[in-house]
Amino acid sequence: TITLTPDAPAALLEKKMVESGWGRIPVVDDSGRLIGIVTRTDLLKHWAEVHPGAGGTPIDTGSTQTLSQAEITRVLGTPAALIERIAAHAASKGETVYMVGGVVRDILLERRNLDLDFVVESPHEGAAIHMAETLQARFGGKVTSFKPFGTAKWRIDQSVADALNLPLETLPDHVDFAAARSEFYEYPTALPTTYAGGIKLDLARRDFSINTLAVQLSASSSIPPARPVKTESYPLIDEFGGVRDLREGVIRVLHSLSFIDDPTRILRAARF
């Protein structure tokens, strides 16, 4: 097994990637427990910082991109207020929460998408389910959860609309929450086996780079934020070149066995 420890030098990362051909190397602690992942993109960003571009200007890796509340409102309309309330609630609970996937992609494309998905990055088991339940306790609605995957669905009804002072017909039917996790497939087409992980591991398990985009809505004191989170402008997390591929119209899988793990991604690629 090829792994790295958190204090390993960049030169060792480069050596392991070259020798193994792996584009992603697991990071483990002293006990061998998985705590993260480092990618080719991370190595490129490191090189960009160490070796600035021509004329001494650092190469732009896209790491300082943001998505403003105004942009979200312009594309989504009223549901942007729901997202803002979820962000404020998560901050009040001291949890790190991201809006992820298709909705982020479509906001950048200026397409309205009310399929709202949130990932809770937390060391506490059941944090995503707890987040949904505390939202229900505060604003109403109904929550259904699936503990094996640590996921929850918060159904939006009239009680939620009244509590938020928003028209029910303009809101999504539900909002999904999931714990940050990674996964592996024991054999082709198998259901994935999941385990807890950070946001980068969670994004790395997705189908295409354009669906790995995330917006960090809040940060906890126990997990340092990727970048400072402000209510008027949220950090846009792009670890796998999704913004570039979106701009260029490229559908790109994240690893060479992606279609072996899940052949239905071929159909999704055609749809996109």
N, C-alpha and C positions, 0 to 999 in steps of 0.2 A: 504494500500500500504506500502510495506517495503522499506525504503530508508535509506541512510546515508548522513551526511554532510561531507565536506572535512576534518574537524578537528576532526572527530569521532575517538576514540581510537580503536586499533586493537582488544581489548577485546570485545568491543561492536559488531564489525563485526563478530567475532567468535560466540558470543551469538545469533545474528540474523540468521546466517547460520544454526546453530544447531537447533534452535527453528522452523525455517521456512522450512528447508530442501532445501532452494534455494542455488544454487552454484554460482549465480551472483547477486549482490545487486546494484541497481542504486544509483548513487551519485548525489545529488541535491544541489543547492545553497540556500541562504536564502529565495528566492522568490519561491522556489519549481521547478525551471527550471533544467532539466536534463543536467548535465555537464560531466558525465562519468559513469564508471562502475568498480566495484571491484570484483574479482573472487576468487575461491578457490585457484587457482594457485598463485595469489598475496599473499594470506594468507600463503601458503606454503613457498613462497620465503621469506616472513617476518620471519617466524619461523626459516628458514635456516640461516638467518642473525643473529637472536637473540640467537639461540641455535646452535652453530657450531658443526660439526661432530666430530667423535672420534679423539683424538689427537689434538684438537684445529683447525683442518682444516675445513674451511667453506664448506658446501655442495654445489656442483656445480649445479646450477639451469639452466644453459645454457644461462644466460642473457648476457654474454659477447661474444657471437658468432658473427662472422663477415663473410662477403662474399666479396672476393677481386675482383677488376676489372680484374685481371689476370685469376681468376677462371671463371668469366662470359665470358671472351673472349675465353677461352679454350673450353667451351661447346657451345656457341652460334656463335662464329666467328664474322663476320663483324657487325651484329646487336648490339654487345656490344658497338661499337663506337657510335651508335645512342642513346643507353641508357646513355652513358657518356655525350653526348651533351644535352640530356634532363635534366640530373642531374645538369649540369653546368648552363643551362638556368633557371631552377627552383631556384637555389641558387642566381642567379643574380636578380631574381624577388622577392627574400625574401620569398619564399613559401616553405612549408614543403611537400615533395613529397615522396611517397613510391612506389616501384615496388611490386606487390602483386600477390598471387594466384598460378596458375598452373606453370607459368614460373619459379618462385622461387623453387617450389617443384621439377621441372624437372632438374633445374641446379644442385641441390643437388644430384639427381639421375644420373647426367651426361647424360641427354637426351636433345637433341636440341628441343626447343619449341619457336616458333616465335609469339606466342599469347601473346603480351605484354600489360599488364594492369597496370595502374598507379592510385593511389589514392592521391588526394590533400587534406591535412588537413589544413583548414583555417577558420577563423571566418568570412570571407567575402563571401557573397552569390554569387554563380556563379563562384567560383575560378577555378574549374576544366575546365569549358568552356573557361574562360579567358586564362588559361594556354595553351590550345590547340590553341586558336586564336592567341596568341602572338608567338607561335612556327610557325604557318602558316605565320604570317607576317614576321618572320625572315628568315625562310627556304623555304617557298613555300608549295605546297600541297593544300588540300581542307579539310574543317572542316564541319561536320554536328553535330548538338547538339540536346539534348532533355532536355529542361529546367525543366520540372516537377521533373525529377530525378537528374538534375545537371550533366548530362553526356555528353561527346563529343567524337567523332571519328575523328582522324587526319589521313587522307588518304595520303599515301606516293606515290609520283609520281616522274617523272624524274627531276623536278625542285628541289625537296628535295635532291635527290641523287647527283645532280650537286653541290648544296650548301654545302653538307657534304663531297663531293669528295669521294663518295662511289658507288660501282656498284649497280644499281637499282635491278638487279635480285637476289642480296643477302639480300635484305631488306624485312621486312614484308609488306604486302599490306596496313596495317593500324596500328594505335596505339590507345588504348582506355584510356580515362581519366574519373574519377568519383570523386565526392566530397565524403569525408568520411561521412558515414551515418549509421544509424541503421534502423530497420524495425520491424513491427509486422504484424501478419496475423489475420484479423478479424474473419475468420472461415477457416477450413481446405480447402486446394487447392485454396484459394483466392489469388489474386495478392497482394503482400506485400504493406503495407502503410509505406512510408519512412519518416525519419526526420533526421536533421543534427546531427552528432555525431563525436567523436574523432576516431582515428585509431583503438583503442581497441574495441569500439562498432562496427566498420565496420568489423573487422575480426571476431567478435563474431557471426555475422549473417550468416557466410558461412556454407557450408554443412558438411565438415569433417575437423578434426584437421590438416590433411596433407595439406589442402588448406588454412590454416590460416596464413601461413608464409609470411613475408614481409621483404623487404630490404629498409632501409631508405636512400634515395639518397641525400636529402638536408634538411635543417632546417631553420626556420624563426626565427626572433628575438622575435616575439610575442608568439610563441609556443616553449617552451624549448625542445631541442632534447632528444630522449630517451637515446642516447649516442652520443659522439662526432662523427661527420661525416667527413671522410677524403676521398678524391677522389680515393685513391688507395685501400681503404678497407671500406666497408659500413656495418653498424650495421645490424645484422639479428634479426628481431623481431619475437619471438616465445612465445606468451602468452598462448598457449593452448596445449603445449607438442607435437607440430607437428613434430619436428625433431626426437624425441624419437619414435613416432608412425611410421614415415617413415622408420626409422632404423629397427624396429621390424616387419614391414609389417602389421600394424594394421589399419583398416578402422574404425574410431570412430566418431560418431556424437557428437555435442557439448551440446545437451540437450535432455531430454527424449521425447519431443514432436516434434522432428525434422522431422520424417517421417510423422507425422500428418499434420504439416504445409505444407510440400511439398513431396507428395508420390513419385515423380519422382527421389528423392534422392536414393530410393531403387535401381533403375536401374543404377544410377551413381555409387553406391557402388559396384554393380556387375561388372560394367565396369572397375573400378579401381582394 
